[in-house]
Amino acid sequence: MQRRKRKSMDDCKPSADERWDTNLSMLKVDGNFKKVRLIDDPFAFGRHWVQVDASEVFVKGSKKRPKSYPRDCTNFDPETEAATFKGGCPACEKDINMQKSYLINVIDRDAQGGRGSPVFVWQMTPGVLSKVLKLKALNVHKVNGENKTYHVNHPKYGRDLQVSYDESKVGDARWDIQLSSHPDDFDCPLTDEEKKLKCFDFEDVYPDFEDEGLRSAYNQSTKDSMRRGGHFGKKEVESGGALGKSMGTPDDDDDDEDGPSVQTAAKPQAMKSQVDVGDDEDEDDAPPPPDLSNIKAKDSAPASSGGDNECPHEDEGDEYGFGKFPATKLCRKCPNKRACVAACE
């Protein structure tokens, strides 16, 4: 047999489900106000957060959520901004909630004038984008003798924004977004230099799911990982002992889009002329709610009163019919042998 030759780096073909957004330079925001300028239009995409273990149940009020990993929705139609495309998305097939997000290039005024590019990606939930859109009513300019309103990303009549992120709040309320009130910011069209800044070309890095071959490979990878997690029947365990892991499956705390993203190195081929910009999220970018279809209601049989047969967890039921956590065994002391919080050893 002829000895196989190695491929060059340029000839290698990475997996179809490689995370396309890994090398975007994401905007980093904290509790202090940061001044930014939006310099292009939003790019919409849909994503599912799939539980690693389908049998895990999220208990309302609990701070610990089931581990999950992101998978892009191959049914997402950028025109309707909904899962209306017939792409065969396995996550849609199992009714896992799809979360829509937007990416937009922004200039970080704090980074402007430094050694690197001041262009970062701000990832917004629909709720956060709605806050930005409402600012149009406050951005008034007199043009040809008439007062007109403009969106804040307008190249000539746009405005700088002051944004902050409060982790102690919930959902979109974490974001405080205001028009910059500095006198110099009332009339601040983009300069010629700013118009030439290189931005991230999302259309170039986002997977082309209209390509049947790529879409089929991505769907198969998603379905394989979901099958290992029990979303398509009995949970399977990989030979290495890792549960529900596959290409593109992050670890526990990876890809937490509930908060601002951390800055990473920019991907050269993702940049384009005029406009560079990532919650994540946020939102309630928390993992989707559990599938409760297989959970049976609490047994209505009366519990025995007193003695060794009395179940100490009888009164700890919740809205799902169990105690504080999903059952793992049958309670030995429950007369009806119903599932309980833990075995009454």
C-alpha positions as CSV (number, residue, x, y, z in Angstrom):
1,M,0.0,0.0,0.0
2,Q,1.3,3.4,-0.9
3,R,2.2,5.6,2.1
4,R,-0.5,8.2,2.7
5,K,0.5,11.8,2.4
6,R,-0.5,14.5,4.9
7,K,-2.6,17.4,3.8
8,S,-1.5,21.0,4.0
9,M,-3.3,23.2,6.5
10,D,-5.2,24.9,3.6
11,D,-6.5,21.5,2.4
12,C,-7.9,20.3,5.7
13,K,-11.6,20.2,6.1
14,P,-12.8,20.9,9.6
15,S,-16.0,19.6,11.0
16,A,-19.2,21.1,9.7
17,D,-20.3,22.0,13.2
18,E,-17.2,24.0,14.2
19,R,-18.4,27.0,16.2
20,W,-18.5,29.8,13.7
21,D,-18.6,32.6,16.3
22,T,-15.6,31.5,18.3
23,N,-13.2,34.0,16.8
24,L,-15.4,37.1,16.9
25,S,-14.1,39.9,19.2
26,M,-17.0,40.3,21.5
27,L,-17.9,43.5,23.3
28,K,-17.1,43.4,27.0
29,V,-19.4,45.3,29.3
30,D,-19.7,45.5,33.1
31,G,-21.4,47.7,35.7
32,N,-19.7,50.8,34.5
33,F,-21.0,52.8,31.6
34,K,-19.1,52.2,28.3
35,K,-19.5,54.5,25.3
36,V,-20.0,52.7,22.0
37,R,-21.1,53.6,18.4
38,L,-23.1,51.2,16.3
39,I,-21.8,51.2,12.8
40,D,-23.8,48.7,10.7
41,D,-27.1,46.8,10.7
42,P,-27.9,43.8,12.9
43,F,-27.4,40.2,11.8
44,A,-30.0,37.7,13.1
45,F,-29.5,34.0,13.8
46,G,-31.3,31.3,15.8
47,R,-29.8,28.9,18.3
48,H,-31.0,26.1,20.5
49,W,-29.5,25.3,24.0
50,V,-29.7,21.5,24.3
51,Q,-29.5,19.8,27.7
52,V,-26.6,17.4,27.9
53,D,-28.8,15.0,29.9
54,A,-32.5,15.1,28.7
55,S,-33.6,13.5,32.0
56,E,-32.5,16.4,34.2
57,V,-35.3,18.5,35.4
58,F,-34.9,22.2,36.2
59,V,-36.5,23.0,39.6
60,K,-38.2,26.4,39.7
61,G,-36.3,28.7,42.0
62,S,-33.1,26.7,41.9
63,K,-29.9,28.5,41.0
64,K,-28.4,25.4,39.4
65,R,-29.6,24.7,35.8
66,P,-29.0,21.6,33.8
67,K,-25.8,21.6,31.7
68,S,-26.5,22.5,28.1
69,Y,-24.7,23.2,24.8
70,P,-25.5,25.5,21.9
71,R,-26.6,24.2,18.4
72,D,-27.5,26.5,15.6
73,C,-31.0,26.1,14.2
74,T,-30.9,24.9,10.6
75,N,-34.6,25.8,10.3
76,F,-33.9,29.5,11.0
77,D,-35.0,31.8,8.1
78,P,-33.2,35.1,8.3
79,E,-36.0,36.8,6.3
80,T,-38.8,35.8,8.7
81,E,-36.4,35.6,11.7
82,A,-38.2,32.4,12.7
83,A,-37.8,28.7,12.4
84,T,-39.8,28.6,9.2
85,F,-37.2,27.0,6.8
86,K,-37.6,23.3,6.2
87,G,-34.0,22.4,7.2
88,G,-34.7,19.3,9.3
89,C,-33.4,20.7,12.6
90,P,-33.3,17.9,15.2
91,A,-33.7,20.4,18.1
92,C,-36.9,21.8,16.5
93,E,-38.1,18.2,16.0
94,K,-37.9,17.7,19.8
95,D,-39.5,21.1,20.5
96,I,-36.5,22.6,22.1
97,N,-36.9,26.3,22.3
98,M,-35.0,28.3,19.7
99,Q,-33.5,31.6,20.9
100,K,-33.0,34.4,18.5
101,S,-30.0,36.7,18.8
102,Y,-28.5,39.6,16.9
103,L,-24.9,40.6,16.2
104,I,-23.8,44.1,15.3
105,N,-20.5,45.8,14.8
106,V,-19.7,48.6,17.2
107,I,-16.8,51.0,17.9
108,D,-15.7,50.8,21.5
109,R,-14.7,54.4,22.2
110,D,-12.5,53.3,25.1
111,A,-10.4,51.2,22.7
112,Q,-10.3,53.9,20.0
113,G,-6.8,55.3,19.5
114,G,-5.1,52.2,20.9
115,R,-2.9,49.7,19.1
116,G,-5.6,47.2,18.1
117,S,-8.9,47.6,16.3
118,P,-11.6,49.4,18.2
119,V,-14.3,47.4,16.5
120,F,-16.1,44.7,18.5
121,V,-19.2,42.5,18.2
122,W,-22.2,43.3,20.4
123,Q,-24.6,40.3,20.8
124,M,-28.1,41.3,21.6
125,T,-31.3,39.5,22.6
126,P,-34.5,40.7,20.9
127,G,-35.3,42.6,24.1
128,V,-32.0,44.4,24.1
129,L,-32.3,45.3,20.5
130,S,-35.8,46.7,21.2
131,K,-34.3,49.1,23.8
132,V,-31.9,50.3,21.1
133,L,-34.6,50.8,18.5
134,K,-36.7,52.9,20.9
135,L,-33.9,55.4,21.1
136,K,-34.8,56.5,17.6
137,A,-37.6,58.6,19.0
138,L,-35.0,60.6,21.1
139,N,-32.5,61.0,18.3
140,V,-33.9,64.1,16.6
141,H,-32.1,66.2,14.0
142,K,-33.2,69.2,12.0
143,V,-32.8,68.4,8.3
144,N,-33.9,70.9,5.7
145,G,-35.9,72.8,8.2
146,E,-37.7,69.7,9.5
147,N,-37.2,67.7,12.7
148,K,-36.5,64.1,11.8
149,T,-35.7,61.0,13.8
150,Y,-32.9,58.5,13.0
151,H,-31.8,55.2,14.3
152,V,-28.6,55.4,16.4
153,N,-26.6,53.4,13.8
154,H,-27.1,56.0,11.0
155,P,-23.6,57.0,9.6
156,K,-24.4,60.7,9.6
157,Y,-27.1,61.3,12.2
158,G,-26.4,58.4,14.5
159,R,-25.4,58.8,18.2
160,D,-23.0,57.3,20.6
161,L,-24.6,55.1,23.3
162,Q,-23.7,54.6,27.0
163,V,-24.2,51.0,28.0
164,S,-23.7,49.1,31.2
165,Y,-24.5,45.5,32.5
166,D,-25.8,44.8,36.0
167,E,-25.4,41.1,36.9
168,S,-27.6,41.4,39.9
169,K,-30.7,41.9,37.8
170,V,-32.6,39.5,35.6
171,G,-33.0,39.1,31.8
172,D,-32.9,42.2,29.6
173,A,-33.2,44.4,32.7
174,R,-29.5,43.8,33.2
175,W,-28.8,46.2,30.3
176,D,-28.9,50.0,30.8
177,I,-28.8,51.7,27.4
178,Q,-28.9,55.4,27.0
179,L,-28.0,58.1,24.4
180,S,-24.7,59.7,25.3
181,S,-25.5,63.1,26.9
182,H,-22.0,64.6,26.3
183,P,-22.4,67.9,24.3
184,D,-19.9,66.7,21.6
185,D,-22.1,63.6,21.0
186,F,-25.3,65.4,19.8
187,D,-23.8,65.8,16.3
188,C,-21.2,63.2,15.7
189,P,-21.3,61.7,12.2
190,L,-18.8,58.9,11.5
191,T,-15.5,60.2,10.3
192,D,-13.8,59.1,7.1
193,E,-11.4,57.1,9.1
194,E,-14.1,55.4,11.1
195,K,-16.0,54.5,7.9
196,K,-12.9,52.7,6.7
197,L,-12.6,50.5,9.8
198,K,-12.7,46.8,9.1
199,C,-15.7,45.0,10.5
200,F,-16.7,41.4,11.0
201,D,-18.6,39.9,8.0
202,F,-21.1,37.7,9.7
203,E,-22.5,36.4,6.4
204,D,-19.0,35.1,5.6
205,V,-18.5,33.1,8.8
206,Y,-22.1,31.9,9.5
207,P,-22.8,28.4,8.1
208,D,-24.6,28.4,4.8
209,F,-27.4,26.0,5.8
210,E,-29.0,26.4,2.4
211,D,-26.1,24.1,1.3
212,E,-27.8,20.7,1.6
213,G,-24.6,18.8,2.2
214,L,-23.4,21.1,5.0
215,R,-26.9,21.2,6.5
216,S,-27.2,17.4,6.5
217,A,-23.8,16.9,8.2
218,Y,-24.6,19.5,10.8
219,N,-28.1,18.0,11.5
220,Q,-26.5,14.5,11.9
221,S,-23.9,15.8,14.3
222,T,-26.7,17.5,16.4
223,K,-28.8,14.4,16.4
224,D,-25.9,12.2,17.4
225,S,-25.1,14.3,20.4
226,M,-28.8,14.6,21.3
227,R,-29.2,10.8,21.1
228,R,-26.4,10.3,23.5
229,G,-28.1,12.7,25.9
230,G,-31.4,10.7,25.7
231,H,-33.4,13.2,23.6
232,F,-34.4,10.4,21.2
233,G,-35.0,7.6,23.6
234,K,-32.8,5.8,26.1
235,K,-29.6,7.7,27.0
236,E,-26.5,6.4,25.5
237,V,-23.0,6.6,27.0
238,E,-19.9,7.1,24.8
239,S,-17.1,4.6,25.1
240,G,-14.9,7.1,26.9
241,G,-17.5,7.6,29.6
242,A,-18.4,11.1,28.6
243,L,-22.1,11.7,28.5
244,G,-23.8,13.7,25.7
245,K,-20.5,15.1,24.3
246,S,-19.9,15.7,20.6
247,M,-18.1,18.1,18.3
248,G,-19.1,21.6,19.3
249,T,-20.4,20.6,22.8
250,P,-19.0,23.0,25.4
251,D,-18.3,22.1,29.0
252,D,-20.5,23.2,31.9
253,D,-19.9,26.9,32.2
254,D,-18.8,27.5,28.6
255,D,-20.8,29.7,26.3
256,D,-22.9,31.3,29.1
257,E,-24.7,33.8,27.0
258,D,-26.6,35.2,30.0
259,G,-23.9,37.9,30.3
260,P,-21.6,40.0,28.2
261,S,-19.1,38.0,26.2
262,V,-15.4,38.0,26.8
263,Q,-13.1,39.5,24.2
264,T,-11.2,37.1,22.0
265,A,-8.8,37.4,19.1
266,A,-10.3,38.5,15.8
267,K,-10.5,36.1,12.9
268,P,-8.8,37.8,9.9
269,Q,-11.0,36.3,7.2
270,A,-14.1,37.3,9.1
271,M,-13.3,41.0,8.7
272,K,-14.5,43.3,6.0
273,S,-14.2,46.9,5.0
274,Q,-16.3,49.4,6.9
275,V,-17.8,47.7,10.0
276,D,-16.3,45.4,12.7
277,V,-18.2,44.1,15.7
278,G,-21.2,39.6,20.1
279,D,-25.7,37.1,25.8
280,D,-25.6,35.4,25.2
281,E,-27.2,36.3,24.9
282,D,-28.1,36.8,27.1
283,E,-31.5,36.2,28.0
284,D,-32.6,34.4,29.0
285,D,-30.1,32.6,27.1
286,A,-30.4,30.2,29.7
287,P,-31.0,26.5,28.8
288,P,-34.5,25.7,27.5
289,P,-37.1,24.4,30.0
290,P,-37.2,20.7,30.5
291,D,-39.5,18.4,28.6
292,L,-42.1,17.4,31.2
293,S,-44.1,15.2,28.8
294,N,-42.7,12.0,30.4
295,I,-43.2,13.0,34.0
296,K,-46.2,11.4,35.6
297,A,-48.4,13.3,38.0
298,K,-48.1,12.7,41.8
299,D,-49.8,9.5,42.8
300,S,-53.1,10.2,44.4
301,A,-53.1,7.2,46.6
302,P,-53.3,8.2,50.3
303,A,-50.1,8.0,52.2
304,S,-50.0,5.8,55.3
305,S,-50.0,7.7,58.6
306,G,-47.5,7.0,61.3
307,G,-45.1,4.2,62.0
308,D,-42.3,2.9,59.9
309,N,-44.3,3.1,56.7
310,E,-44.7,6.9,56.8
311,C,-42.7,8.6,54.1
312,P,-40.8,11.6,55.5
313,H,-41.0,13.3,52.0
314,E,-44.7,13.0,51.6
315,D,-45.3,16.7,52.0
316,E,-42.4,17.9,49.9
317,G,-44.1,17.6,46.5
318,D,-43.8,20.4,44.0
319,E,-45.6,21.3,40.8
320,Y,-44.1,18.4,39.0
321,G,-45.4,15.9,41.6
322,F,-42.0,15.1,43.1
323,G,-39.9,16.6,45.9
324,K,-37.2,19.1,45.5
325,F,-35.2,17.0,43.1
326,P,-36.1,14.4,40.4
327,A,-36.5,10.9,41.7
328,T,-33.8,8.3,41.4
329,K,-35.2,5.4,43.3
330,L,-38.5,4.1,44.7
331,C,-39.2,5.0,48.3
332,R,-39.1,1.8,50.4
333,K,-41.3,3.3,53.1
334,C,-44.0,4.7,50.8
335,P,-47.0,2.3,50.8
336,N,-47.7,3.0,47.2
337,K,-44.0,2.7,46.3
338,R,-44.1,6.0,44.5
339,A,-40.9,7.8,43.4
340,C,-39.6,10.1,46.2
341,V,-36.9,12.7,46.6
342,A,-34.5,9.9,47.8
343,A,-34.8,6.4,49.1
344,C,-35.9,6.3,52.7
345,E,-33.1,4.0,53.7
